[in-house]
């Protein structure tokens, strides 16, 4: 394949722009905010699970407290009615004696139930404190996540803008490169890890960083300036410049 020396040099410009695009893509993918957001998101999921569990527990205790308070109120109301009947002296002596015993029993029952209410209230208060703590932690982690996301989005926008500018430059430069030369370059770039063309600098291929031997140098010296050369070691397009050392 033949191409004017100027077109071959231009291919190095395309390569440099492609390297820059690869660097920007890698930088975008490797932004520290990605790992930060991932870690914060995991923390947030765990905290939200704990918060839901605490909310469920608090709701259960609220129902338990309501039921216990209703039981106390029922016993209290019955005790009041019995006391009223006893005070009124209605009924036989035996009935009144039974009422007295029942009032004593209800008083004990009421005390036991009030202890249950107190126990539930204490447990509920503890859960409510845990709920407040978890709510605060969720809010704090969410704030950090939002901040990291905003920083990531800003960085990505800046990198995308740079990539867009480089892409436009690349399109302009590659448009001036002969189609067959550009096609070969694109093929080699895919095969060779993103580098399809390399400069011959001081007798060394900058693609594989191997110095050409005397035989290879003689072949380069004999080749026409229009000849598109390939590195014998890495097979990339080898571009000659004033600094090739030949």
C-alpha positions as CSV (number, residue, x, y, z in Angstrom):
1,X,0.0,0.0,0.0
2,X,1.2,3.5,-0.8
3,X,0.3,6.8,0.7
4,X,1.8,10.3,0.7
5,X,4.2,10.9,3.6
6,X,1.9,13.8,4.7
7,X,-1.0,11.4,4.9
8,X,1.0,8.9,6.9
9,X,2.0,11.6,9.4
10,X,-1.7,12.6,9.5
11,X,-2.5,9.1,10.5
12,X,-0.3,9.6,13.6
13,X,-2.6,12.6,14.5
14,X,-5.6,10.3,14.2
15,X,-3.8,7.7,16.5
16,X,-3.0,10.4,19.1
17,X,-6.7,11.5,19.1
18,X,-7.8,7.9,19.4
19,X,-5.5,7.4,22.4
20,X,-6.9,10.6,23.9
21,X,-10.4,9.2,23.5
22,X,-9.5,5.9,25.1
23,X,-7.9,7.8,28.0
24,X,-11.1,9.9,28.5
25,X,-13.3,6.8,28.3
26,X,-11.1,5.0,30.9
27,X,-11.1,8.1,33.1
28,X,-14.9,8.3,32.9
29,X,-15.2,4.6,33.8
30,X,-12.7,4.9,36.6
31,X,-14.0,8.0,38.3
32,X,-13.6,7.5,42.1
33,X,-17.2,8.6,42.6
34,X,-18.3,5.3,41.0
35,X,-16.8,3.2,43.8
36,X,-18.0,5.8,46.4
37,X,-21.6,5.6,45.2
38,X,-21.5,1.8,45.0
39,X,-20.3,1.7,48.7
40,X,-22.8,4.3,49.8
41,X,-25.6,2.5,48.0
42,X,-24.8,-0.8,49.8
43,X,-24.8,1.0,53.1
44,X,-28.1,2.7,52.2
45,X,-29.8,-0.6,51.3
46,X,-28.7,-2.1,54.6
47,X,-29.8,0.9,56.7
48,X,-33.2,1.0,54.9
49,X,-33.7,-2.7,55.6
50,X,-32.9,-2.0,59.3
51,X,-35.2,1.0,59.3
52,X,-38.1,-1.0,57.8
53,X,-37.6,-3.7,60.4
54,X,-37.6,-1.1,63.2
55,X,-40.7,0.5,61.8
56,X,-42.4,-2.8,61.7
57,X,-41.4,-3.6,65.3
58,X,-42.6,-0.1,66.4
59,X,-45.9,-0.7,64.7
60,X,-46.3,-4.1,66.3
61,X,-45.5,-2.6,69.8
62,X,-48.0,0.2,69.2
63,X,-50.7,-2.3,68.6
64,X,-49.6,-4.3,71.6
65,X,-49.6,-1.2,73.8
66,X,-53.1,-0.3,72.6
67,X,-54.4,-3.8,73.4
68,X,-52.8,-3.8,76.8
69,X,-54.2,-0.3,77.6
70,X,-57.7,-1.5,76.5
71,X,-57.3,-4.5,78.8
72,X,-56.5,-2.2,81.8
73,X,-59.4,0.0,81.0
74,X,-61.8,-2.9,80.9
75,X,-60.6,-4.2,84.2
76,X,-60.8,-0.7,85.7
77,X,-64.3,-0.1,84.5
78,X,-65.4,-3.4,85.9
79,X,-63.8,-2.6,89.2
80,X,-65.6,0.7,89.3
81,X,-69.0,-0.9,88.6
82,X,-68.4,-3.5,91.3
83,X,-67.3,-0.9,93.8
84,X,-70.5,1.1,93.0
85,X,-72.6,-2.0,93.6
86,X,-70.8,-2.7,96.9
87,X,-71.2,0.9,98.1
88,X,-74.9,0.7,97.3
89,X,-75.2,-2.4,99.4
90,X,-77.3,-4.1,96.8
91,X,-77.5,-7.8,97.1
92,X,-77.3,-10.5,99.8
93,X,-74.3,-10.6,102.2
94,X,-72.9,-13.4,100.2
95,X,-73.1,-11.4,97.0
96,X,-71.4,-8.4,98.7
97,X,-68.7,-10.7,100.0
98,X,-68.2,-12.0,96.5
99,X,-68.0,-8.5,95.2
100,X,-65.3,-7.6,97.7
101,X,-63.2,-10.6,96.6
102,X,-63.7,-9.8,93.0
103,X,-62.6,-6.1,93.6
104,X,-59.4,-7.4,95.2
105,X,-58.8,-9.8,92.4
106,X,-59.5,-7.0,89.8
107,X,-57.1,-4.7,91.6
108,X,-54.4,-7.3,91.3
109,X,-55.3,-8.0,87.7
110,X,-55.2,-4.3,86.9
111,X,-51.8,-4.0,88.5
112,X,-50.5,-6.9,86.5
113,X,-51.9,-5.4,83.3
114,X,-50.4,-2.0,84.1
115,X,-47.0,-3.7,84.4
116,X,-47.5,-5.1,81.0
117,X,-48.4,-1.7,79.6
118,X,-45.3,-0.2,81.2
119,X,-43.1,-3.0,79.8
120,X,-44.5,-2.5,76.3
121,X,-44.0,1.3,76.6
122,X,-40.4,0.9,77.6
123,X,-39.7,-1.5,74.7
124,X,-41.5,0.8,72.3
125,X,-39.5,3.8,73.6
126,X,-36.3,1.9,72.9
127,X,-37.4,1.0,69.4
128,X,-38.4,4.6,68.8
129,X,-35.0,5.8,69.8
130,X,-33.5,3.2,67.4
131,X,-35.9,4.4,64.7
132,X,-34.8,8.0,65.2
133,X,-31.1,7.0,65.0
134,X,-31.6,4.9,61.8
135,X,-33.7,7.7,60.2
136,X,-30.8,10.1,60.8
137,X,-28.3,7.7,59.4
138,X,-30.3,7.0,56.3
139,X,-30.7,10.7,55.8
140,X,-26.9,11.3,56.2
141,X,-25.9,8.5,53.9
142,X,-28.5,9.7,51.3
143,X,-27.0,13.2,51.5
144,X,-23.6,11.7,50.9
145,X,-24.9,9.6,48.0
146,X,-26.6,12.6,46.4
147,X,-23.4,14.7,46.7
148,X,-21.3,11.9,45.2
149,X,-23.8,11.5,42.4
150,X,-23.7,15.2,41.6
151,X,-19.9,15.2,41.6
152,X,-19.9,12.1,39.3
153,X,-22.4,13.7,36.9
154,X,-20.4,16.9,36.8
155,X,-17.2,15.0,36.1
156,X,-18.9,12.9,33.4
157,X,-20.3,15.9,31.7
158,X,-16.9,17.6,31.6
159,X,-15.3,14.4,30.2
160,X,-18.1,13.9,27.7
161,X,-17.5,17.5,26.5
162,X,-13.8,16.8,26.1
163,X,-14.5,13.6,24.3
164,X,-17.0,15.4,22.0
165,X,-14.3,18.0,21.1
166,X,-11.7,15.3,20.5
167,X,-14.2,13.3,18.4
168,X,-14.8,16.3,16.2
169,X,-11.1,16.8,15.7
170,X,-10.6,13.2,14.9
171,X,-13.4,13.3,12.3
172,X,-11.8,16.3,10.7
173,X,-8.3,14.8,10.6
174,X,-9.4,11.3,9.5
175,X,-11.4,12.8,6.7
176,X,-8.1,13.8,5.1
177,X,-6.5,10.3,5.3
178,X,-6.9,8.0,2.3
179,X,-9.8,5.6,2.8
180,X,-7.7,2.5,2.3
181,X,-5.0,3.6,4.7
182,X,-7.6,4.5,7.3
183,X,-9.4,1.2,6.9
184,X,-6.1,-0.7,7.5
185,X,-5.4,1.5,10.5
186,X,-8.8,0.8,12.0
187,X,-8.4,-2.9,11.5
188,X,-5.0,-3.0,13.1
189,X,-6.2,-0.7,16.0
190,X,-8.8,-3.3,16.9
191,X,-6.3,-6.1,16.7
192,X,-3.5,-4.3,18.5
193,X,-5.2,-3.0,21.6
194,X,-6.1,0.4,20.4
195,X,-2.8,1.3,18.6
196,X,-2.8,0.7,14.8
197,X,-0.1,3.1,13.8
198,X,3.2,3.9,15.5
199,X,6.1,6.3,14.9
200,X,9.5,5.0,14.1
201,X,11.6,7.0,16.6
202,X,15.4,6.6,16.9
203,X,15.2,3.3,15.1
204,X,12.6,2.0,17.6
205,X,8.9,1.2,17.0
206,X,6.9,3.2,19.5
207,X,4.1,0.6,19.2
208,X,6.0,-2.4,20.6
209,X,9.1,-0.4,21.8
210,X,11.5,-2.8,20.0
211,X,14.5,-1.5,18.1
212,X,14.7,-2.5,14.5
213,X,17.6,-4.7,13.6
214,X,20.0,-3.8,10.8
215,X,18.2,-5.8,8.2
216,X,14.9,-4.2,9.0
217,X,16.5,-0.7,9.0
218,X,18.0,-1.4,5.6
219,X,14.5,-2.3,4.3
220,X,13.1,0.9,5.7
221,X,15.9,2.9,4.1
222,X,15.3,1.4,0.7
223,X,11.6,1.8,0.8
224,X,10.0,4.7,-1.1
225,X,8.6,7.6,1.0
226,X,5.2,6.7,-0.2
227,X,5.4,3.1,0.9
228,X,3.3,2.3,3.9
229,X,5.6,0.3,6.2
230,X,4.6,-2.3,8.8
231,X,6.6,-3.2,11.9
232,X,8.0,-6.7,11.6
233,X,7.4,-7.3,15.3
234,X,4.0,-5.9,16.1
235,X,2.7,-5.5,12.5
236,X,1.4,-2.0,13.2
237,X,1.8,0.7,10.5
238,X,5.2,2.2,11.0
239,X,5.4,5.9,10.3
240,X,8.7,7.5,9.4
241,X,9.5,11.1,10.6
242,X,12.6,13.3,10.7
243,X,13.4,11.7,14.1
244,X,13.3,8.1,12.9
245,X,17.2,7.9,13.0
246,X,17.6,6.2,9.6
